[in-house]
Amino acid sequence: MPASVEPSRTLVLYGDFSCPMCYLASQRVDALTNAGVAVQWRAVEHRPDLAVGGLRHDVNTLPAAERALGNARALLRPGGQLPAAVRALVPKTEAAVSRMPRRAVRK
């Protein structure tokens, strides 16, 4: 490659919109894109084991979800935001990722 041609630099991120850590990452990526960094998102299905109707939290699943949200909250930077509480329903994200190009889908 000639020295005058720079390779394309694009940050590729994989995430599931129902994941607290991915939500946190999206806020940090917003700052990068505002600074001119090229970003491409790739949708992934974090919980392929979920039923089509998703997961409604109960006494068995809620503690782990609350820990995950708390872990993400501990990483917040000033001005960052996360939901105040765990959502009642974790959606099945298969339909969302199925609309992505085949090379982007990771299960």
Backbone torsions as a table, in degrees:
resi	resn	phi	psi	omega
1	MET	NA	132.1	179.0
2	PRO	-60.3	148.2	-177.9
3	ALA	-62.4	-24.7	-177.4
4	SER	-79.4	-9.8	-178.5
5	VAL	-105.6	120.0	177.7
6	GLU	-90.4	141.2	175.9
7	PRO	-67.3	150.5	176.8
8	SER	-67.1	132.4	179.0
9	ARG	-118.8	111.6	179.8
10	THR	-131.4	129.6	176.0
11	LEU	-81.1	123.4	179.2
12	VAL	-107.8	123.5	-178.3
13	LEU	-118.9	139.7	178.0
14	TYR	-110.0	131.8	-179.3
15	GLY	-160.6	159.3	176.5
16	ASP	-116.9	126.8	-173.7
17	PHE	-68.0	-6.4	177.9
18	SER	-98.1	4.2	-175.6
19	CYS	-99.8	127.0	-179.8
20	PRO	-59.6	-38.6	179.8
21	MET	-67.1	-35.5	177.3
22	CYS	-68.5	-36.8	176.7
23	TYR	-62.2	-44.5	177.5
24	LEU	-62.1	-44.5	179.3
25	ALA	-60.3	-37.8	-178.4
26	SER	-63.1	-34.0	177.4
27	GLN	-66.9	-39.6	179.5
28	ARG	-70.7	-34.1	177.7
29	VAL	-67.6	-34.9	176.5
30	ASP	-56.3	-40.8	178.6
31	ALA	-64.9	-37.7	178.5
32	LEU	-66.5	-45.0	-179.6
33	THR	-65.1	-36.0	176.6
34	ASN	-65.0	-24.0	177.7
35	ALA	-89.8	2.9	176.0
36	GLY	96.2	8.3	178.5
37	VAL	-79.8	130.9	177.6
38	ALA	-76.6	130.0	-176.6
39	VAL	-131.5	136.9	171.8
40	GLN	-123.2	132.1	177.5
41	TRP	-96.4	144.3	173.1
42	ARG	-124.2	121.8	-179.9
43	ALA	-79.4	136.9	175.8
44	VAL	-129.2	157.7	177.1
45	GLU	-100.1	104.7	-176.3
46	HIS	-68.3	-34.3	-176.6
47	ARG	-127.3	73.2	-179.6
48	PRO	-65.4	-14.0	-179.5
49	ASP	-78.6	-9.5	-176.9
50	LEU	-70.0	148.8	174.0
51	ALA	-67.8	162.9	-178.5
52	VAL	-54.8	-35.8	-179.2
53	GLY	-79.5	0.9	-179.5
54	GLY	85.0	-161.4	-178.0
55	LEU	-126.9	122.0	171.5
56	ARG	-94.6	122.8	-177.2
57	HIS	-62.9	144.9	174.9
58	ASP	-135.2	-170.7	-177.4
59	VAL	-62.4	-21.8	-179.9
60	ASN	-84.9	-33.0	-175.1
61	THR	-101.4	-23.8	-175.9
62	LEU	-62.0	-43.6	-178.9
63	PRO	-57.8	-42.2	179.6
64	ALA	-65.9	-39.4	178.9
65	ALA	-66.2	-39.0	177.9
66	GLU	-66.5	-37.5	176.2
67	ARG	-64.1	-43.1	179.5
68	ALA	-61.4	-43.1	178.2
69	LEU	-66.5	-40.4	177.4
70	GLY	-63.5	-40.3	177.6
71	ASN	-62.4	-41.5	177.9
72	ALA	-67.4	-41.3	-179.6
73	ARG	-61.2	-35.6	179.6
74	ALA	-64.1	-19.9	-179.2
75	LEU	-97.2	0.8	-179.6
76	LEU	-61.0	144.6	172.8
77	ARG	-102.6	163.7	178.1
78	PRO	-52.8	131.9	-179.3
79	GLY	88.6	-12.2	178.1
80	GLY	-74.1	156.3	-178.1
81	GLN	-138.0	147.4	170.8
82	LEU	-138.0	161.8	176.8
83	PRO	-56.8	148.7	-179.1
84	ALA	-68.6	-28.9	-177.3
85	ALA	-145.4	164.1	176.7
86	VAL	-64.5	135.9	176.4
87	ARG	-67.4	146.8	-178.6
88	ALA	-66.8	-29.3	-175.8
89	LEU	-124.9	129.4	170.5
90	VAL	-95.8	114.9	-176.0
91	PRO	-74.1	152.5	170.6
92	LYS	-78.4	117.1	-173.1
93	THR	-96.9	7.7	-178.4
94	GLU	-56.3	-43.0	-178.7
95	ALA	-62.3	-38.5	-179.7
96	ALA	-66.5	-44.3	-178.2
97	VAL	-76.6	-20.8	179.6
98	SER	-69.5	-17.8	178.5
99	ARG	-86.1	-6.3	178.7
100	MET	-81.3	155.5	174.8
101	PRO	-56.4	144.8	-175.6
102	ARG	-51.6	-37.7	-178.7
103	ARG	-67.5	-18.0	-176.3
104	ALA	-90.3	-16.3	-174.8
105	VAL	-85.3	125.2	177.3
106	ARG	-128.2	124.4	178.5
107	LYS	-114.9	NA	NA
